[in-house]
Amino acid sequence: MKLDILVFAAHPDDAELACSGTIASQIAKGKKVGIVDFTKGEMGTRGTPEVRLAEASDAAEILKLSSRDNLGFEDIYFLDDHTHQLEIVKMIRKYQPEIVLANAITDRHPDHGKGSSVASKACFMSGLMKIETTLDGVSQTPWRPKYVYHYIQNNYIQPDFVVDISDFWDIKVASIKAFKSQFYDPESKEPQSFISSENFFQFIEARAREFGHSINAKFGEGFTKERMLGIEDLFDLK
């Protein structure tokens, strides 16, 4: 199955927190979007790998994703190395996306910057004919995405562009709340964590409002680019 957009995320819920409004907006336009989570988030303070997988499945239904995979990399311990790069190459060649969205280039959690780097390298490697991969016993064809963009996560990064997600804010919120084990729940008996406080969710909304304000919209999501963007018509700019 060919996808228009493939989203890579170090942990289940990274994509929901940072770019689910953009995902929903593109799906509403008829684009096929999938997410590949690198880990099961097993090192998180709350929840279990099994719970996280179930929550990721619920979020996928809310967003109406065409696919969602989990590569089972070790949370915290996965590396930006040949072995992990090739597993990501297999996903790129499987889905042949035009656009890849990946983790923030740097962030509070070390897996985010590492996830950004390993995904970016894999996107280039995937186009090299002499790198041979097989999936389910079948040889894969080289494929390189046309564009790679990085969503912005906890730490503020000046975006290169902002997507208006005002019409999709409710879907974004619902997809985040699908991860019930991770976020604010006054009745939860789980240990408190950096992301489980009510203040954290307020921060997510504030960030979306800040990015939205920068483009005269109610809510927005910011991204950084890897190479210069070009347009054909000045009226395409907002």
N, C-alpha and C positions, 0 to 999 in steps of 0.2 A: 504494500500500500504506500503510494507516494503521498507525502505531506507537503503542505506549503510552508509551514513553520514547525521547527523542532526546538523545544525548550529543554535545556540541560540544567539540572539543579543538584547541588551537592547533597541536599537533604529534602525529604518530603516536607512540603510547606514553604520552601524557598520561593518557588515560582508563584504560589498563591499570594504570599506576602508582597512580592515585589512587582509582579507583572500580570496578575490574573485579569485585571481590567483590560489590558491590551489583548490578552488571549481571547477574552469574551468578545471584545469589539471586532476582532478579525474573524472569529467563528460566525458572528452575526452577519458578516459580509460574504459568507459562503466558503471561507478558507478552512482547510483541514489542518488542525494543530494537534501535536502530541507532546508529551513530557517524558523525559528519561531522567529518573532520579538515580543518582550515583549510589547512595547508601540508604539504609533503612532507618537512619537516625537513632541507632541503638545506644549511642552514648548520651543521648538527651536525658535531662534530669527526670522527666515525666514520661509515662507511657512505656510501651514495649514495642519491639519491631513488628510484632503481629498486629498490634493496635494501630501503629503508624501506617502499615500497609492497607488496612481496612479504611482508615481515614482518607488516605490518598485515593482510594477507589471511589469513596463518596464524593470527594472534591472533583474527581474526573467527571462524574455524572453531572454535577452542578455546572461545570464549565462546558460540558458536551464535547469533551476531547475525543479525537478519533483513535487515540492510543495512549497508553501509559505503561512504561516499563521501569523496572528497578534492576540495576546492574549488580547489586549486592556487594559493592565495594565496602571496605571497612571504614566505618565512621571514625573520623580523626586521623586514622592511620593510612588511608589510601594515599598513593603517591602520584606525582606527575612524572610517570615513567613509561617505558615502552609497553609494558604489559597493560596498563590501564588505558593508555592512548589507543591501543589497538581495539580494545573492547568498545570504545566510543566510536572509532572508525566504523566498526560493524553496524552500529546503530545509524550512523549517517548514511552509509551505503544502503542499508535496509529501507530507509524512509525517503532518501533523496530530497531533502528539503531545499527550498530556495533561500530561506532565511533561518539562521540559528540565533536563539537568544540564550545567553549564558550568564553565569554568576557575575557578581560585581568584581571588578579587577582588583580591588583590595577591600577588606572589611574587618570588622571586629572578630569574627569567627575565622580562623585560619583556613578552614575547608572552603570558604567562599572564594578567596583569592586563588587557592590551589585548584578549585573546580573551574574557575575562569580560565586559568592557564592551560590546564590539560584539555579542556574542550576546544580552545582556540587552536592549539597545536594539532589536535585530531582533525579539525576542519580542513587544515592545509594538507595533512598527511593523507586524508581520504581521497584526494584528487590525484595522488601519485600512482601511476600504473604499476610500478615495481613493488609496491606494497600489496601483498596478496592476502586476502582474508576469505574465510568461508563462514557461512551461517547455516546451521542445520544441514551441513554436508554439501552445500551448494556454493560454488565460487561466486564472489561478489564483483560487481562492476565498479570501477572508481567513480567517485562523485564528490564534487566540491561545492558547498553552498555559495551562493552569490554574495551574501552579506552575513556578517557576524556582528551582533550588537550585545552589549552587556547591561543587564538591568542593575539598578542601584538598590542596595539593601540597607543595613543599619547605619553605617557611616555615611555622612553627606559627601556626595561627589557632584561637582558641577555637571549637569547633563549636557550632552551635545544636542539632544532633541527631547521633546516631551510629547507624549500621546495623551489626547483628551479622552478620559474614561468616564466622564460625567454620567453618561447614560448607562454605565455598566458598574457603577459603584456598589449597588445592592448585590450583584452577582459576585463581585470581588469579596465583599464581606461574608457572604454565605459560604464561599469556597474556603475562606480562612477559618470560619467557625466549624467547618467540617472536621478540623483537627481539634476535637474537643479535649483531648488529653493534654494539649500543649498550651492552650490560651486561657484567658480569664474565665473562671467559673467559681463563684463564691461558695459553692457547696462541695468543691473538690477537696479530697483528703490528701491529694498528692503534694509532695514538697514544692515549695515556691521556687520559681526559676526566673531568669532574666526576662523571659517572654510571657510569663503567666500572669503578670500584674495587670490591673485595669489600666494603669498608666501606659503600658506598652501599646495596647490597642489604640489608645488616644493618640500616641505618637504616630502610628501608622496612618491614622486619619489626618493628622496635622501635616505629615509629609505629603500626602496626596493633595491636600488643599494648597500647600505651598507650591508644589509643582504645577497644579492647575492654575493657580493665581498668576504664575509666570507667563502663561499663554492665554490669559483672560478666560479661563474655564473654571468650573467648580472643582473638579478633581483631575489629577494627571499622574502619569507615571514617567519617570525619567530614565534615559538610556545613554550610554556612551558608545562611541563608534570606534572601529579599528582603523578605518581609512576615510579619506575625504568623501563627503556626500556630494552628489551632483543632482541638479534638477534641469528640466527642459523648459519650464515656464515659471517666471517669477510669481505668478498668481497662485502657484501651488503652495507658496509659503504663507503661513498664518501669523 
